[in-house]
Amino acid sequence: DEINLAQLDFWLRDDVDGALAKLRRERPIAWHEHPDCGKGFWSVTRYADIAAISVDTATFSNRWSIRVNHDPEMGLTRPGSSSIIEMDPPQHTKYRKLVSRGFTPRRIGLIEDHIRARARALVDSVAPKGSCEFVTEIAARLPLEVICDLVGVPSQDHDYIFKLSSESFGEYDPEVGVTPEQGSAAAQELKAYGCALAEERRRNPKDDLITLLVEAEVDGHRLTQEEIGGFFSLLLAAGSETTRSAISHGLVAFSRFPEQKRLFLEDCSAWAPYAAEEILRWATPILHMRRTVTREVDFGGVRMREGDKVAMWYISANRDESVFPDPYRFDITRDPNRHGAFGTGGPHFCLGHNLARREIAVLFEELFRLLPDIEAVGEPVKLRSNQFHGIKRLHAVFTPVR
Ligand code: HEM
């Protein structure tokens, strides 16, 4: 079968949308085998099936890793991670609560001016040049700076954290220049940085998320170094790599659908929140999350066995024609737009969704206000990955503003 969603190069093909549509139509729950290790997993491509799996945490567990990894064990030997994304309720509920108050709409509302100032400074920095490499100069910078500020990473370390985070996400792309081993080493180094920062905050508490974690208790116990490190790297990585892709895909979409850009420009601040939703649907920065089956179950016409891996392809859910009419049209007026870019619901629904939504809305507002004719030119260079819908490079041009 030529459609195998485990294959990294599948995601670089031109006909990805067509192949996913065929799966949704003909084999909505398909068995795919990993080309390197030969192990198989279920690929789920319809929105409704993904939504059903996401809320049934008793049958579909987050332990044993959340990605269709490329290691021979597919994460089988690694239960009990220290990151909330690899926990199930009730443990998950207790840990998630520790940081969730840092991400409420109210909290994010409070930092909107800060996000805007960061966004404006980035746009100002490229404005006189007339062109830029949009990913590294804008799209990657804003989310990284904002999440570092929230967590408590000092400005002078932002570049270092950026490097580690990119390496741990780009481990399957030769161009990123790291082997999977170096990718894991970068992830470890990120964790170690978080632990060291936590140590510092134990002595000198501040008003940031790392201090919150240092002072937090679960069942009367303080978090271990391992747990704090796990939280730190999750927040950093989840908070920066994904939003960066959304922003990059967003510029591509506006460039391909100029009438949507014209509409946006008629009233930037009114359209920005709606545009952010459509950008999220369009971009779907996380292609899949994986679950592990905890008991034999009949689901969607197939029998799944204990230990089976199940990949939920959000990118396909977000093109599901039974939920989104005319799904290949980028349309900022789409209403309703209940996309699954942050997951489709359930306890793991993206913790940072309020923050990401605000960053995307604010960035495009500021970008188009100052550089209304900015356009992506040439083909975006995609990241080779089956989990992250990333863009590595994107050239953009505009009339310079001095
Ligand atoms: C979980 C997407 C931004 C933190 C998730 C999940 C998805 C996702 C698909 C898993 C949902 C599930 O399994 O049901 C995205 C996208 C983003 C984004 C597309 C940006 C465009 C952020 C930001 C943060 C963040 C800015 C900030 C810290 C997290 C965390 C989890 C998570 C901590 C795990 C939650 C849990 O397991 O309870 N995100 N995310 N994300 N996201 Fe995001």
Residues whose N, C-alpha, C, O or C-beta is under 5 A from the ligand:
A	BS01	HEM	S54 I84 I85 R96 L235 A238 G239 T242 T243 A246 P285 I286 M289 A341 F342 G343 T344 G345 P347 H348 F349 C350 L351 G352 L355 A356
